[in-house]
């Protein structure tokens, strides 16, 4: 009887997306930072600032829980959260973007085909409105909302592009490869 099959082929194009939400203010019992991670749009893990732990979601998350990549992911998510919290605290909103204290929603996605990284980007929404896009492959910013131009310039001045690129081109691609390799080992019949 064959065992569980991989839900994908390792030669296909795959993506790891991290949906990060950072609030400049939050009350008791409401984490200021949450992350949902997915591979090929399948949930793999959740993280929040209250627990400071990555929790597996679904079969694929259960299979990579406690791997080295999982440990690295936890540490990096904590660091990214702290950095984004400082960034969101500094965000000065224009009139139409203002609706209470700023909340940052970032979707970090990296994509690989075989062993090769083929795409990496950061989509930034502020208070639910699309604001900026950072293409990590080309190190280019696109201002989606003209009112976010000052934020982009401030982030460029702080050198955030290099850090965003390192995380998306280095860490994200590494985690994706590690997860795919691990799933291949544990799910394919010998």
TORPALO-354818 format. One record per atom (N, C-alpha, C): residue number from 1; residue in one letter; x, y, z. Coordinates in steps of 0.2 Angstrom, whole numbers, plus 5000, padded with zeros to 4 digits. Layout:
# TORPALO-354818
- nr  rest  X  Y  Z
- NUM  a  X  Y  Z
...
END
This chain:
# TORPALO-354818
- nr  rest  X  Y  Z
- 1  x  5004  4994  5000
- 1  x  5000  5000  5000
- 1  x  5004  5006  5000
- 2  x  5004  5010  4995
- 2  x  5008  5016  4995
- 2  x  5006  5021  5001
- 3  x  5011  5025  5003
- 3  x  5011  5030  5008
- 3  x  5008  5036  5006
- 4  x  5008  5041  5010
- 4  x  5006  5048  5008
- 4  x  5010  5050  5002
- 5  x  5007  5054  4997
- 5  x  5011  5056  4991
- 5  x  5012  5064  4992
- 6  x  5018  5066  4989
- 6  x  5019  5073  4989
- 6  x  5013  5077  4986
- 7  x  5011  5082  4988
- 7  x  5006  5086  4985
- 7  x  5008  5090  4979
- 8  x  5015  5089  4977
- 8  x  5018  5093  4972
- 8  x  5024  5090  4969
- 9  x  5027  5092  4964
- 9  x  5033  5090  4961
- 9  x  5038  5094  4963
- 10  x  5044  5092  4965
- 10  x  5050  5096  4966
- 10  x  5053  5100  4960
- 11  x  5051  5098  4954
- 11  x  5053  5102  4949
- 11  x  5049  5107  4947
- 12  x  5043  5108  4950
- 12  x  5038  5113  4948
- 12  x  5041  5120  4951
- 13  x  5037  5125  4950
- 13  x  5038  5131  4953
- 13  x  5034  5131  4960
- 14  x  5037  5133  4965
- 14  x  5034  5133  4972
- 14  x  5035  5140  4975
- 15  x  5031  5142  4980
- 15  x  5031  5148  4983
- 15  x  5030  5147  4990
- 16  x  5034  5152  4994
- 16  x  5032  5152  5001
- 16  x  5030  5159  5002
- 17  x  5024  5160  5005
- 17  x  5022  5167  5007
- 17  x  5021  5168  5014
- 18  x  5023  5173  5017
- 18  x  5022  5175  5024
- 18  x  5017  5181  5024
- 19  x  5012  5181  5027
- 19  x  5007  5186  5028
- 19  x  5008  5189  5035
- 20  x  5011  5195  5035
- 20  x  5013  5198  5042
- 20  x  5008  5204  5043
- 21  x  5006  5204  5049
- 21  x  5002  5210  5051
- 21  x  5005  5213  5058
- 22  x  5006  5219  5057
- 22  x  5010  5222  5063
- 22  x  5005  5228  5065
- 23  x  5003  5229  5071
- 23  x  4999  5234  5074
- 23  x  5004  5239  5078
- 24  x  5003  5245  5077
- 24  x  5007  5250  5081
- 24  x  5005  5250  5088
- 25  x  4998  5248  5089
- 25  x  4996  5248  5096
- 25  x  4991  5242  5097
- 26  x  4991  5238  5102
- 26  x  4987  5233  5103
- 26  x  4985  5232  5111
- 27  x  4980  5229  5113
- 27  x  4978  5229  5120
- 27  x  4980  5222  5122
- 28  x  4978  5221  5129
- 28  x  4980  5214  5132
- 28  x  4976  5209  5128
- 29  x  4979  5203  5127
- 29  x  4976  5197  5124
- 29  x  4976  5198  5116
- 30  x  4978  5204  5113
- 30  x  4978  5205  5106
- 30  x  4985  5206  5104
- 31  x  4988  5201  5101
- 31  x  4995  5201  5099
- 31  x  4996  5207  5094
- 32  x  5002  5210  5095
- 32  x  5004  5216  5090
- 32  x  5006  5214  5083
- 33  x  5008  5207  5083
- 33  x  5011  5204  5077
- 33  x  5009  5197  5076
- 34  x  5007  5196  5070
- 34  x  5004  5189  5068
- 34  x  5007  5188  5061
- 35  x  5009  5181  5060
- 35  x  5011  5179  5054
- 35  x  5007  5172  5052
- 36  x  5005  5172  5046
- 36  x  5003  5166  5043
- 36  x  5007  5164  5037
- 37  x  5010  5158  5037
- 37  x  5014  5155  5032
- 37  x  5011  5150  5028
- 38  x  5012  5150  5021
- 38  x  5009  5145  5017
- 38  x  5014  5143  5011
- 39  x  5014  5137  5009
- 39  x  5018  5135  5003
- 39  x  5013  5133  4998
- 40  x  5014  5136  4992
- 40  x  5009  5135  4987
- 40  x  5002  5136  4989
- 41  x  5001  5141  4993
- 41  x  4994  5143  4995
- 41  x  4991  5138  5000
- 42  x  4995  5133  5003
- 42  x  4993  5128  5008
- 42  x  4996  5130  5014
- 43  x  4991  5131  5019
- 43  x  4994  5134  5026
- 43  x  4999  5129  5029
- 44  x  5004  5132  5032
- 44  x  5010  5128  5035
- 44  x  5011  5130  5042
- 45  x  5010  5136  5044
- 45  x  5012  5138  5050
- 45  x  5008  5145  5052
- 46  x  5008  5146  5059
- 46  x  5006  5153  5061
- 46  x  5011  5155  5067
- 47  x  5011  5161  5068
- 47  x  5016  5164  5073
- 47  x  5012  5170  5076
- 48  x  5013  5171  5082
- 48  x  5011  5178  5085
- 48  x  5015  5180  5090
- 49  x  5015  5187  5092
- 49  x  5020  5190  5096
- 49  x  5018  5188  5104
- 50  x  5012  5185  5105
- 50  x  5010  5183  5112
- 50  x  5014  5177  5114
- 51  x  5014  5172  5109
- 51  x  5017  5166  5111
- 51  x  5024  5165  5109
- 52  x  5026  5169  5104
- 52  x  5033  5169  5101
- 52  x  5035  5162  5099
- 53  x  5030  5159  5096
- 53  x  5031  5152  5094
- 53  x  5028  5151  5087
- 54  x  5031  5147  5083
- 54  x  5028  5145  5076
- 54  x  5024  5139  5078
- 55  x  5018  5139  5076
- 55  x  5014  5133  5077
- 55  x  5012  5130  5070
- 56  x  5013  5124  5069
- 56  x  5011  5121  5063
- 56  x  5004  5121  5061
- 57  x  5003  5121  5054
- 57  x  4996  5121  5052
- 57  x  4996  5115  5047
- 58  x  4991  5111  5047
- 58  x  4990  5106  5042
- 58  x  4996  5100  5042
- 59  x  4995  5096  5038
- 59  x  5000  5090  5037
- 59  x  5007  5092  5035
- 60  x  5007  5097  5031
- 60  x  5014  5099  5029
- 60  x  5017  5103  5035
- 61  x  5014  5107  5038
- 61  x  5017  5110  5044
- 61  x  5019  5105  5049
- 62  x  5015  5100  5051
- 62  x  5017  5095  5055
- 62  x  5023  5091  5053
- 63  x  5024  5090  5047
- 63  x  5030  5087  5044
- 63  x  5036  5091  5045
- 64  x  5036  5097  5045
- 64  x  5042  5101  5046
- 64  x  5043  5104  5053
- 65  x  5039  5103  5057
- 65  x  5039  5106  5064
- 65  x  5046  5103  5067
- 66  x  5049  5107  5070
- 66  x  5055  5104  5074
- 66  x  5061  5103  5069
- 67  x  5061  5105  5063
- 67  x  5067  5105  5059
- 67  x  5071  5111  5060
- 68  x  5078  5111  5058
- 68  x  5082  5117  5058
- 68  x  5079  5123  5055
- 69  x  5076  5122  5049
- 69  x  5073  5128  5046
- 69  x  5067  5131  5050
- 70  x  5064  5127  5054
- 70  x  5058  5129  5058
- 70  x  5061  5133  5064
- 71  x  5067  5131  5067
- 71  x  5070  5135  5072
- 71  x  5072  5142  5069
- 72  x  5076  5142  5063
- 72  x  5078  5148  5060
- 72  x  5072  5152  5059
- 73  x  5067  5150  5056
- 73  x  5061  5153  5055
- 73  x  5058  5157  5061
- 74  x  5058  5154  5066
- 74  x  5055  5157  5073
- 74  x  5059  5163  5074
- 75  x  5066  5162  5074
- 75  x  5070  5167  5076
- 75  x  5070  5173  5071
- 76  x  5070  5172  5065
- 76  x  5069  5177  5060
- 76  x  5063  5181  5060
- 77  x  5057  5177  5061
- 77  x  5051  5180  5062
- 77  x  5050  5185  5068
- 78  x  5054  5183  5073
- 78  x  5054  5187  5079
- 78  x  5058  5194  5078
- 79  x  5063  5193  5074
- 79  x  5068  5199  5072
- 79  x  5064  5204  5068
- 80  x  5061  5201  5062
- 80  x  5057  5205  5058
- 80  x  5051  5208  5061
- 81  x  5048  5205  5066
- 81  x  5042  5208  5069
- 81  x  5045  5214  5073
- 82  x  5050  5214  5076
- 82  x  5053  5219  5080
- 82  x  5055  5225  5075
- 83  x  5058  5223  5070
- 83  x  5060  5229  5065
- 83  x  5054  5232  5062
- 84  x  5049  5228  5060
- 84  x  5042  5231  5057
- 84  x  5039  5235  5062
- 85  x  5039  5233  5069
- 85  x  5036  5237  5074
- 85  x  5039  5244  5074
- 86  x  5045  5244  5074
- 86  x  5048  5251  5074
- 86  x  5047  5255  5068
- 87  x  5046  5251  5062
- 87  x  5044  5255  5056
- 87  x  5037  5257  5057
- 88  x  5032  5253  5059
- 88  x  5025  5255  5059
- 88  x  5024  5261  5064
- 89  x  5028  5261  5069
- 89  x  5028  5266  5074
- 89  x  5030  5273  5071
- 90  x  5035  5273  5066
- 90  x  5037  5279  5063
- 90  x  5033  5281  5057
- 91  x  5028  5277  5055
- 91  x  5024  5279  5049
- 91  x  5020  5285  5051
- 92  x  5021  5290  5046
- 92  x  5017  5296  5047
- 92  x  5012  5296  5041
- 93  x  5006  5295  5042
- 93  x  5001  5294  5037
- 93  x  4998  5301  5034
- 94  x  4997  5300  5028
- 94  x  4993  5306  5025
- 94  x  4986  5306  5026
- 95  x  4982  5311  5024
- 95  x  4975  5311  5026
- 95  x  4971  5305  5025
- 96  x  4971  5303  5018
- 96  x  4967  5297  5016
- 96  x  4969  5291  5019
- 97  x  4975  5290  5021
- 97  x  4977  5284  5024
- 97  x  4976  5283  5032
- 98  x  4974  5289  5035
- 98  x  4973  5289  5042
- 98  x  4966  5286  5044
- 99  x  4967  5281  5048
- 99  x  4961  5278  5052
- 99  x  4963  5275  5058
- 100  x  4965  5279  5063
- 100  x  4967  5276  5069
- 100  x  4975  5275  5069
- 101  x  4977  5272  5074
- 101  x  4985  5270  5074
- 101  x  4986  5265  5068
- 102  x  4992  5266  5065
- 102  x  4994  5262  5059
- 102  x  4994  5255  5060
- 103  x  4992  5251  5055
- 103  x  4993  5244  5055
- 103  x  4996  5242  5048
- 104  x  5001  5239  5048
- 104  x  5005  5237  5043
- 104  x  5003  5229  5041
- 105  x  5002  5228  5035
- 105  x  5001  5221  5032
- 105  x  5006  5220  5027
- 106  x  5010  5215  5027
- 106  x  5015  5214  5023
- 106  x  5014  5207  5020
- 107  x  5015  5206  5014
- 107  x  5015  5199  5011
- 107  x  5022  5198  5008
- 108  x  5026  5194  5011
- 108  x  5032  5193  5008
- 108  x  5032  5186  5005
- 109  x  5033  5186  4998
- 109  x  5033  5180  4995
- 109  x  5040  5178  4991
- 110  x  5042  5172  4991
- 110  x  5048  5170  4987
- 110  x  5045  5164  4983
- 111  x  5049  5163  4977
- 111  x  5047  5158  4973
- 111  x  5053  5155  4970
- 112  x  5053  5148  4969
- 112  x  5058  5145  4966
- 112  x  5056  5140  4961
- 113  x  5060  5138  4957
- 113  x  5059  5133  4952
- 113  x  5065  5129  4952
- 114  x  5064  5122  4954
- 114  x  5070  5118  4955
- 114  x  5074  5121  4961
- 115  x  5080  5122  4959
- 115  x  5085  5125  4964
- 115  x  5086  5132  4964
- 116  x  5083  5135  4959
- 116  x  5084  5142  4957
- 116  x  5078  5147  4960
- 117  x  5080  5152  4963
- 117  x  5075  5157  4965
- 117  x  5073  5161  4959
- 118  x  5067  5162  4958
- 118  x  5064  5165  4952
- 118  x  5061  5172  4954
- 119  x  5058  5173  4960
- 119  x  5055  5179  4962
- 119  x  5055  5180  4969
- 120  x  5055  5186  4971
- 120  x  5054  5188  4978
- 120  x  5051  5195  4979
- 121  x  5046  5196  4983
- 121  x  5043  5203  4983
- 121  x  5040  5204  4990
- 122  x  5039  5210  4992
- 122  x  5036  5212  4998
- 122  x  5030  5217  4996
- 123  x  5024  5215  4997
- 123  x  5018  5219  4996
- 123  x  5016  5223  5002
- 124  x  5016  5229  5003
- 124  x  5015  5233  5009
- 124  x  5008  5236  5009
- 125  x  5003  5235  5013
- 125  x  4997  5238  5014
- 125  x  4998  5242  5021
- 126  x  4995  5248  5021
- 126  x  4995  5252  5027
- 126  x  4987  5254  5028
- 127  x  4985  5252  5034
- 127  x  4978  5252  5036
- 127  x  4973  5250  5031
- 128  x  4975  5244  5028
- 128  x  4971  5241  5023
- 128  x  4971  5243  5016
- 129  x  4976  5248  5015
- 129  x  4976  5251  5008
- 129  x  4983  5249  5005
- 130  x  4983  5247  4999
- 130  x  4989  5245  4995
- 130  x  4994  5251  4995
- 131  x  5000  5251  4997
- 131  x  5004  5257  4998
- 131  x  5011  5256  4993
- 132  x  5014  5250  4995
- 132  x  5021  5250  4991
- 132  x  5022  5242  4989
- 133  x  5026  5242  4984
- 133  x  5028  5235  4982
- 133  x  5036  5235  4981
- 134  x  5039  5230  4984
- 134  x  5047  5230  4984
- 134  x  5048  5224  4980
- 135  x  5051  5224  4974
- 135  x  5054  5218  4970
- 135  x  5061  5217  4973
- 136  x  5062  5212  4977
- 136  x  5068  5210  4980
- 136  x  5073  5208  4974
- 137  x  5071  5205  4969
- 137  x  5076  5202  4964
- 137  x  5079  5208  4961
- 138  x  5075  5214  4959
- 138  x  5078  5220  4956
- 138  x  5080  5225  4960
- 139  x  5078  5225  4967
- 139  x  5079  5230  4972
- 139  x  5075  5236  4970
- 140  x  5069  5236  4967
- 140  x  5065  5241  4965
- 140  x  5059  5242  4969
- 141  x  5057  5248  4971
- 141  x  5051  5250  4975
- 141  x  5046  5253  4970
- 142  x  5040  5251  4970
- 142  x  5035  5254  4967
- 142  x  5030  5257  4972
- 143  x  5028  5263  4970
- 143  x  5023  5267  4975
- 143  x  5017  5266  4972
- 144  x  5012  5262  4975
- 144  x  5006  5261  4973
- 144  x  5001  5266  4975
- 145  x  5002  5269  4981
- 145  x  4998  5274  4983
- 145  x  5002  5280  4984
- 146  x  5001  5286  4980
- 146  x  5006  5292  4980
- 146  x  5007  5294  4987
- 147  x  5002  5293  4992
- 147  x  5003  5296  4998
- 147  x  5008  5292  5002
- 148  x  5010  5286  5000
- 148  x  5015  5282  5003
- 148  x  5023  5284  5000
- 149  x  5023  5289  4996
- 149  x  5030  5291  4993
- 149  x  5035  5292  4999
- 150  x  5032  5296  5004
- 150  x  5037  5298  5009
- 150  x  5039  5292  5013
- 151  x  5035  5288  5014
- 151  x  5037  5282  5018
- 151  x  5042  5278  5014
- 152  x  5041  5277  5008
- 152  x  5046  5274  5003
- 152  x  5053  5277  5004
- 153  x  5053  5284  5004
- 153  x  5059  5287  5004
- 153  x  5062  5286  5011
- 154  x  5058  5287  5016
- 154  x  5061  5286  5023
- 154  x  5064  5279  5023
- 155  x  5061  5273  5021
- 155  x  5063  5267  5021
- 155  x  5069  5266  5017
- 156  x  5070  5269  5011
- 156  x  5076  5269  5007
- 156  x  5082  5272  5011
- 157  x  5080  5278  5014
- 157  x  5086  5281  5018
- 157  x  5088  5277  5024
- 158  x  5084  5273  5026
- 158  x  5086  5268  5032
- 158  x  5089  5262  5029
- 159  x  5090  5261  5023
- 159  x  5093  5255  5020
- 159  x  5089  5249  5021
- 160  x  5082  5249  5021
- 160  x  5078  5243  5022
- 160  x  5078  5238  5016
- 161  x  5080  5241  5010
- 161  x  5079  5237  5004
- 161  x  5084  5231  5005
- 162  x  5090  5232  5008
- 162  x  5095  5227  5008
- 162  x  5093  5222  5013
- 163  x  5090  5224  5019
- 163  x  5087  5219  5023
- 163  x  5082  5215  5021
- 164  x  5077  5218  5017
- 164  x  5071  5215  5014
- 164  x  5074  5210  5009
- 165  x  5079  5212  5005
- 165  x  5081  5208  5000
- 165  x  5085  5201  5003
- 166  x  5089  5202  5009
- 166  x  5092  5197  5012
- 166  x  5087  5192  5014
- 167  x  5081  5194  5017
- 167  x  5076  5190  5020
- 167  x  5073  5186  5015
- 168  x  5071  5190  5009
- 168  x  5067  5186  5004
- 168  x  5071  5182  4999
- 169  x  5077  5184  4998
- 169  x  5081  5181  4993
- 169  x  5085  5175  4997
- 170  x  5087  5177  5003
- 170  x  5091  5172  5007
- 170  x  5087  5167  5011
- 171  x  5084  5170  5016
- 171  x  5080  5166  5021
- 171  x  5074  5163  5018
- 172  x  5070  5166  5015
- 172  x  5064  5164  5012
- 172  x  5065  5158  5007
- 173  x  5070  5159  5003
- 173  x  5071  5154  4998
- 173  x  5074  5148  5001
- 174  x  5079  5149  5006
- 174  x  5082  5143  5010
- 174  x  5076  5139  5014
- 175  x  5071  5143  5017
- 175  x  5066  5139  5021
- 175  x  5062  5135  5016
- 176  x  5060  5138  5010
- 176  x  5056  5135  5005
- 176  x  5060  5128  5003
- 177  x  5066  5129  5001
- 177  x  5070  5123  4999
- 177  x  5070  5118  5004
- 178  x  5071  5120  5011
- 178  x  5072  5115  5016
- 178  x  5065  5111  5017
- 179  x  5060  5115  5017
- 179  x  5053  5112  5018
- 179  x  5052  5107  5012
- 180  x  5053  5109  5006
- 180  x  5052  5105  5001
- 180  x  5056  5098  5001
- 181  x  5062  5099  5003
- 181  x  5067  5093  5003
- 181  x  5065  5089  5009
- 182  x  5063  5092  5015
- 182  x  5060  5088  5020
- 182  x  5054  5084  5019
- 183  x  5049  5087  5015
- 183  x  5043  5084  5014
- 183  x  5044  5078  5009
- 184  x  5049  5079  5004
- 184  x  5051  5074  5000
- 184  x  5053  5067  5004
- 185  x  5057  5069  5009
- 185  x  5060  5063  5013
- 185  x  5055  5059  5017
- 186  x  5050  5063  5020
- 186  x  5045  5060  5024
- 186  x  5039  5058  5021
- 187  x  5037  5060  5015
- 187  x  5031  5058  5012
- 187  x  5031  5054  5006
- 188  x  5037  5053  5003
- 188  x  5038  5049  4997
- 188  x  5039  5042  5000
- 189  x  5036  5036  4997
- 189  x  5038  5030  4999
- 189  x  5045  5028  4997
- 190  x  5048  5023  5001
- 190  x  5055  5022  5000
- 190  x  5055  5016  4995
END
